[in-house]
C-alpha cells in the first residue's frame, strides 16, 4: 500500500497522515495488537541529525496501537537512546517506553551461530524475542555501505548488539584483496594507492594495507595505478555485507509469525547517508510518501522502484562525493557505487527466504488528475514589484 505526497484536496483526510491511517487500516495492524506487546523498531538518529522519522508520525502510530488495546514499545541500539529526547523522542511525545534493544549494557541478547566470513555468532537484542508483534518503522535514506536503508537494514543492524554490527561490517574484510608478495616496492606502491583514492579509503599501518570498503565508491583509480596486481577491488568484499544483512534479518523474522510482521517505510527527507552518521544534509531525492506491507522484500523493492526514475538532486549531494552519471544505475548507486546497488538487499533477501519481492502497488487515496475547470481563462494580476 502506498500513499504518495500528492493529494486530491488540501484537507486532513487527504494528507500524509490521512494516507497513513488508510495504510494502517489496509494492513490490518490494529486488529492484531489487542493485549499484545508490539515492538516498534525505529531509528532514533543521533548527534545533530534531525531527518529521522518525525516523532509526531511515530507517536501517532503508537497512540493508535494503544487505543486498539496494544502494548507498544520502541527499540533502537543502546547508543541512540540517551540523546533521543533531543530529537523529540520522549515518553510524553511518543506515548510509550523507549528501550535499548539489547538492554542498557548491550548484554541482553539471543545468540545464533552463523560462521559467515569471520562472523561466527550473531547477538540479537533480547527485546525482539519478548514481543508478540513486530512493527518495522523505517526512514528511507541512502547508505554508504548498503546503498540505501529502509525496512531490511532497520532490522539487520538495528536489532543487534554493537559487537555484531561491527562484526557484520568486518565481513567485508574477509576475502583477501591485498597481495604484498607481488609488490617490488611496497612503500612506493602503497603511496600510489593512497594518492589515487579520492575518499581516503586506503590505509597502511603496521605493515598492513586496509581498504575501508564502507567508504569506497569503486572508482578503480587504485587498481589503475597498480602495475603489479598487488590489489584487487572485487564484488565479493562489498556483497559480504549485503548477504550478512540477510542472515541477521532472517534471525529477527524467525521470532515473529508471518501474520505478526508489519512494515512501514517513510519516504520523506531522503538524505545521502544513514541517520546513524548524526548529521543532516539536503535531500538528494524527492519525497515519495509512505508505504506499508506485510512483506519486507516487497516494501523495500517497491520503495526502490518508486525512486529509481526520480531525478537526483545533485546540488544537495556533498561536493566531496563523486556522482556517477551512468543512466543504468539507481540514484543511490550513482553516489555509493555500482557494487553497492541497493537491489542487492532484495537479491540476498530472496536467497534467504525473507519474503517475496513481487508486489502489486495499491495507492491509497490517489490524487487523481488536476481538474480542467469549464471556466474562462484566468486573468491574474501582474507580479508585485516591491522596492526593498
C-alpha positions in Angstrom: 0.0 0.0 0.0 1.3 3.4 -1.0 0.3 6.9 0.0 2.0 9.5 -2.2 2.9 13.1 -1.4 0.3 14.3 -3.9 -3.2 15.0 -2.5 -6.6 15.3 -4.1 -7.6 18.2 -1.9 -6.0 20.3 0.8 -7.8 18.5 3.6 -6.6 16.5 6.6 -8.2 13.3 5.3 -6.0 13.6 2.1 -2.8 14.5 3.9 0.1 12.1 4.6 -1.3 11.3 8.0 -4.7 10.6 6.4 -3.0 8.2 4.0 -1.1 6.7 6.9 -4.4 6.0 8.5 -5.6 4.2 5.4 -2.4 2.2 5.1 -2.7 1.0 8.7 -6.3 0.1 8.1 -5.5 -1.9 5.0 -2.6 -3.8 6.7 -5.0 -4.9 9.5 -2.4 -3.9 12.1 -4.9 -2.7 14.7 -6.9 -5.9 14.6 -3.8 -7.9 15.7 -2.5 -5.9 18.6 -5.1 -6.3 21.4 -3.3 -7.4 24.6 -0.1 -7.9 22.6 3.3 -6.5 23.2 4.2 -4.6 20.0 7.9 -4.0 19.3 8.2 -0.8 17.2 11.7 -0.8 15.6 12.7 2.8 14.9 16.0 4.6 14.1 16.3 7.4 16.6 19.2 9.2 14.9 22.0 10.9 16.9 24.2 13.9 17.4 22.9 16.9 15.3 20.9 14.9 12.8 17.1 15.6 12.6 15.8 14.0 9.4 14.9 10.7 11.0 11.2 9.9 11.2 9.4 12.8 12.8 8.3 12.0 16.3 4.7 13.1 15.6 4.4 10.3 13.0 5.8 7.7 15.4 3.6 9.0 18.3 0.5 9.0 16.1 1.0 5.3 15.2 1.8 4.4 18.8 -1.4 6.1 20.1 -3.5 4.2 17.5 -1.9 0.9 18.7 -2.7 1.8 22.4 -6.2 2.8 21.5 -6.7 -0.7 19.9 -5.5 -2.4 23.1 -1.9 -3.0 22.2 1.2 -2.5 24.4 3.7 -0.8 22.2 7.3 0.0 23.0 10.1 1.5 20.8 13.6 0.0 20.5 16.9 1.0 18.9 20.5 0.3 19.6 21.7 1.4 23.0 23.9 4.2 21.7 20.9 6.2 20.4 18.7 6.1 23.5 20.3 8.8 25.8 20.1 11.6 23.3 16.8 10.7 21.7 14.9 13.4 23.6 16.9 16.0 21.7 15.1 14.8 18.6 11.7 14.9 20.2 11.6 11.2 21.2 10.3 11.1 24.8 7.7 9.1 26.7 5.4 12.2 26.6 5.7 12.8 22.8 5.6 9.2 21.7 3.3 7.7 24.4 5.2 4.6 25.1 8.6 3.5 26.6 11.8 3.6 24.5 14.3 0.9 25.3 17.7 -0.2 24.1 17.1 -3.4 22.1 19.8 -5.3 23.9 19.4 -3.6 27.3 21.3 -0.6 28.8 24.7 -2.5 28.8 24.1 -4.1 25.4 24.3 -7.5 27.1 20.7 -8.8 26.8 20.7 -10.8 23.6 19.9 -14.2 21.9 22.9 -15.8 20.1 23.0 -17.8 16.9 26.0 -19.4 15.3 26.3 -18.4 11.7 30.0 -18.8 10.7 29.8 -16.3 7.8 33.0 -14.8 6.6 34.6 -14.3 10.0 31.3 -13.6 11.7 30.9 -16.6 13.9 28.0 -15.7 16.1 25.3 -13.0 15.9 23.7 -11.4 19.0 20.1 -10.3 18.5 18.7 -7.9 21.1 16.6 -9.8 23.6 13.7 -7.5 23.4 13.0 -8.9 19.9 12.1 -12.3 21.4 10.0 -10.6 24.2 7.5 -9.1 21.7 4.4 -10.6 20.1 4.1 -8.2 17.1 6.8 -6.6 15.0 6.3 -3.1 13.5 9.4 -2.2 11.5 9.0 1.6 11.1 11.8 2.8 8.8 13.1 6.0 7.4 14.2 5.8 3.7 17.7 7.2 3.0 21.0 6.5 1.3 23.6 4.3 3.0 27.3 4.3 2.3 27.7 0.6 2.8 24.3 -0.9 1.9 23.3 1.6 -0.9 20.2 2.6 1.0 18.5 1.9 4.2 14.8 1.0 4.9 12.9 -2.0 6.3 15.6 -4.7 5.9 18.5 -2.5 7.0 16.5 -1.3 10.1 16.3 -4.9 11.4 19.6 -6.2 10.0 21.7 -3.8 12.1 19.3 -2.0 14.4 18.2 -5.2 16.3 21.8 -6.3 17.2 24.5 -5.6 19.7 27.4 -3.4 18.8 29.7 -6.4 18.6 27.5 -8.0 16.0 27.2 -4.7 14.0 30.9 -4.3 13.9 31.3 -7.9 13.0 28.9 -7.5 10.1 30.9 -4.7 8.8 34.0 -6.8 9.3 32.8 -9.4 6.8 33.9 -7.0 4.0 37.5 -7.7 5.0 37.3 -11.5 4.8 38.1 -12.1 1.2 41.8 -11.4 0.5 42.4 -8.4 -1.6 46.0 -7.3 -0.8 48.9 -9.3 -2.2 52.1 -7.7 -0.9 54.2 -10.6 -2.2 53.6 -9.2 -5.7 54.9 -5.8 -4.9 58.5 -5.0 -5.9 58.4 -1.8 -3.8 55.6 -1.9 -1.2 56.1 1.7 0.1 56.1 3.2 -3.4 53.1 1.1 -4.4 51.1 2.0 -1.3 51.8 5.7 -1.8 50.4 5.5 -5.3 47.2 3.8 -4.0 46.7 6.4 -1.2 47.2 9.3 -3.6 44.8 7.8 -6.2 41.9 7.3 -3.7 39.5 10.3 -3.6 37.9 9.2 -0.4 40.9 8.2 1.7 39.7 4.6 1.8 43.2 3.1 1.7 45.2 2.9 4.9 48.6 1.4 5.6 49.7 0.7 9.2 51.9 -1.8 10.9 52.8 -3.3 7.5 49.2 -4.0 6.7 47.1 -2.4 4.0 43.4 -2.0 4.6 40.7 -0.8 2.3 37.7 0.8 4.0 35.0 -0.7 1.8 32.2 1.2 3.6 33.5 4.4 2.1 34.7 3.1 -1.3 32.7 4.0 -4.4 34.6 1.5 -6.7 36.1 4.2 -8.9 39.0 1.8 -9.5 41.6 4.5 -9.6 43.8 2.5 -7.2 43.7 -0.5 -9.5 44.6 1.6 -12.5 47.8 2.7 -10.9 48.7 -0.8 -9.8 51.1 -2.2 -12.3 51.8 -5.5 -10.5 48.4 -6.9 -9.4 49.0 -6.2 -5.7 45.5 -5.0 -5.0 42.1 -6.4 -6.0 38.8 -4.4 -5.7 36.2 -7.2 -6.1 32.5 -7.6 -5.7 32.7 -10.2 -3.0 34.0 -7.8 -0.4 31.1 -5.5 -0.9 28.5 -8.1 -1.2 29.5 -9.8 2.0 27.8 -7.0 3.9 24.6 -7.5 1.9 24.5 -11.2 2.5 25.3 -10.7 6.1 22.3 -8.3 6.4 20.1 -11.0 5.0 21.4 -13.5 7.6 20.8 -11.2 10.6 17.4 -10.1 9.3 16.3 -13.8 8.9 17.0 -14.4 12.6 14.9 -11.5 13.7 12.0 -12.5 11.5 12.1 -16.1 12.8 10.8 -14.7 16.1 7.6 -13.5 14.7 4.8 -15.3 12.9 4.3 -14.1 9.3 0.9 -12.5 10.2 2.5 -10.7 13.1 5.0 -8.7 10.9 4.2 -5.2 9.7 6.4 -2.9 7.7 6.1 0.9 7.2 8.6 2.9 5.1 8.6 6.7 5.5 10.0 8.1 2.2 10.5 11.7 3.4 13.7 13.7 3.9 15.8 11.2 1.8 19.4 12.1 2.5 22.7 10.7 1.1 23.8 9.0 4.3 22.2 6.9 7.1 20.8 8.7 10.2 23.5 7.0 12.3 26.1 9.4 10.9 24.5 12.0 13.2 24.0 15.0 10.9 21.6 16.2 8.3 22.3 17.2 4.7 19.9 18.3 1.9 17.5 15.8 0.4 19.1 14.0 -2.6 15.8 12.7 -3.9 12.2 14.0 -3.9 9.9 12.8 -1.1 7.7 9.9 -2.3 5.4 9.4 0.7 4.6 6.4 2.9 4.5 2.7 2.1 3.1 -0.2 4.1 3.3 -4.0 3.7 3.3 -7.4 5.4 6.4 -8.4 3.4 9.8 -6.9 4.0 11.1 -7.5 0.4 8.0 -6.2 -1.3 8.1 -2.9 0.6 11.8 -2.3 0.0 11.6 -3.3 -3.6 8.6 -1.0 -4.1 10.4 1.8 -2.4 13.4 1.4 -4.6 11.3 1.2 -7.7 9.4 4.4 -6.9 12.8 6.2 -6.6 14.7 4.7 -9.5 13.5 7.2 -12.1 13.4 10.2 -9.8 16.0 12.9 -10.5 19.0 13.0 -8.3 19.1 16.5 -6.6 22.8 16.9 -7.4 23.2 20.3 -5.7 22.4 18.5 -2.4 24.9 15.8 -2.8 28.0 16.7 -0.8 30.7 18.1 -3.1 33.3 15.6 -1.8 31.2 12.8 -3.2 31.6 11.7 -6.8 28.4 11.3 -8.9 28.4 8.5 -11.5 26.3 9.6 -14.5 25.7 6.1 -15.8 21.9 6.1 -16.5 21.6 2.4 -15.7 22.4 2.9 -12.1 19.8 3.5 -9.3 20.2 7.1 -8.0 21.6 5.7 -4.7 24.2 3.7 -6.6 25.2 6.8 -8.6 26.6 8.1 -5.3 27.7 5.0 -3.4 28.9 2.9 -6.4 27.7 0.2 -8.8 28.7 -2.6 -6.3 26.5 -1.1 -3.6 23.4 -1.4 -5.8 20.6 -1.2 -3.3 18.7 -4.0 -5.1 21.4 -6.4 -3.7 19.4 -6.3 -0.5 16.4 -7.7 -2.4 18.6 -10.3 -4.1 20.1 -11.7 -0.9 16.9 -11.3 1.0 15.2 -13.5 -1.6 18.1 -16.0 -1.4 17.5 -16.4 2.3 13.7 -16.6 2.0 12.9 -13.3 3.8 9.9 -12.6 1.6 8.6 -12.2 -1.9 9.8 -9.1 -3.8 6.9 -9.4 -6.3 4.2 -6.9 -5.4 1.2 -5.0 -6.6 1.3 -1.3 -5.7 -2.0 -0.2 -4.4 -2.3 3.5 -4.0 -4.5 4.8 -1.1 -6.4 8.0 -1.6 -4.9 8.6 -5.1 -4.8 12.3 -6.0 -6.3 11.8 -9.5 -5.8 14.3 -12.3 -5.7 18.1 -11.9 -9.2 19.1 -13.0 -9.7 21.3 -16.0 -12.4 23.7 -15.0 -15.0 24.7 -17.6 -14.4 28.4 -16.9 -13.0 31.3 -18.8 -9.2 31.7 -18.9 -7.9 33.3 -15.7 -6.6 36.8 -15.7 -4.2 37.0 -12.7 -2.7 40.3 -11.6 0.8 41.2 -12.6 3.5 40.0 -10.2 4.3 42.6 -7.5 7.3 44.8 -7.9 8.5 45.9 -4.5 11.1 48.4 -3.8 13.0 46.8 -1.0 
